Amino acid sequence: MKVLGGGKTVAVVLVLTAVMAGGLVEKGEAQSCGSTFFSALVQLIPCRAAVAPFSLIPPSDACCTAIKTLGQPCLCVLVNGPPISGVDRSMAMQLPMKCTANFQPCILPIRLTPLSL
């Protein structure tokens, strides 16, 4: 397996980062989350039942209030962050729609894998 040389890999990553950042700023989505990952996670405890894998439970009023209070940037930090035990990410991404929170969808991070040449 061959991997791009160190300089080429860094250049590709920098270009992709610049393109992604430019798109976020252009769309007005580059807002930051004012909470830490853990703090944002704690705020979403009322949503636990609604985001459990294979759950058919709709989000509660308390969950929807938490989603709206937390905001789109913090929800995206959680959705795009490290895995959270007992949380289905795709169900978490649906919470704004189910709660009529009118957020822009989260932009999923690009997962770079080594290239085989």
N, C-alpha and C positions, 0 to 999 in steps of 0.2 A: 504494500500500500504506500503510495506516495502522497505527501501532503505539501501544499504550497509552501514555498520558502517563507521564513519568518517575516521578511519585509513585505512580501506580497500579501500575506495573510493580514498583517496589521493595516495595510493600505485598504484592503477590501472591507475590513471591519470599520475603519474610519469613514469610508465613503458611505456604507450602509447606515452608520450612525448619523451622519450629516443629513442624508436623505430623509431618514425617519424624523429627525428633529425639525427639519425644515417643513415637513408635512404637518407636524403637530402644531407648530407655531402658526402656520398659514391657516389652519382650521380653527385656531383658538382653543386647542385642546391641551396645551402644554402647561396647564395649571398644575400646581403642586399640591400634594396632600399635606395638611398641617399636622397630621397625627403620625405617630410611629406605627410600624406594622402591627405590633402587639396591641397598641391602644385602639387602632381601627378594628382589629379582630374582636376585641372585647366589646366594642360598641355594637357589633353584629350578633351577639349572643341570642337576641330574640329571633334571629333568622335560622337558628341551628336546625330546627325540624324541617324547614322548607328547602334546605340545601343538602340534606343527607342523601347519599346515593339511593336512587330508586324511590325517593319520597314522592308521594302524591299529595302531600299536605301543602295547601297554598300558604303564602306568607301572611302572617298575622298583621293586625294593625300596628302593633309594637314594632314588628320587623320593618314594615314600610316606613314608619316614622324614623327608625334608625337609618334606613337606606337614604332617605331624603336629607337627614341631618348630616350624615357622613359625607355625602356628595360623590360625584363621579370620579374625581381624581383618586380619592382614597379607596373606593371600591375597586378601581383598576389596579391599584397597588396590591390589594389583596388577591385579586384574580390572577395577576401576573407574577405574584411572589412565589415563595417556596410552597410546596405541597402542604395542605392543611388536612390532617387526619379527619375523616368523617365528612368532608365537604366535596361535593361534586362541582367542579369549576363551571361546567356548562349551565348547571342550575343556578349557580351564583350570578352568572352573567345575565340570566333572565329576570332577576329580581327587579331591576329598574322598570322593565316593561310591565311586569305583573303588578307592581306598586304604582304604576303611572307616574314615575319620577321624571320622565322626559329628559333622560341623560343621553349623551352620545354613546355609542357602543365603545367598549374598551378595545384598544388596539392590542392585539396579541403580539408578544415579542417574537422576533425572528429567532428560531433555534438554528444556530449554525453547527453543522456537523463536518468532520474532516472529509475532504474530497478524495476520492479514489481516482487516480489518473493512470 
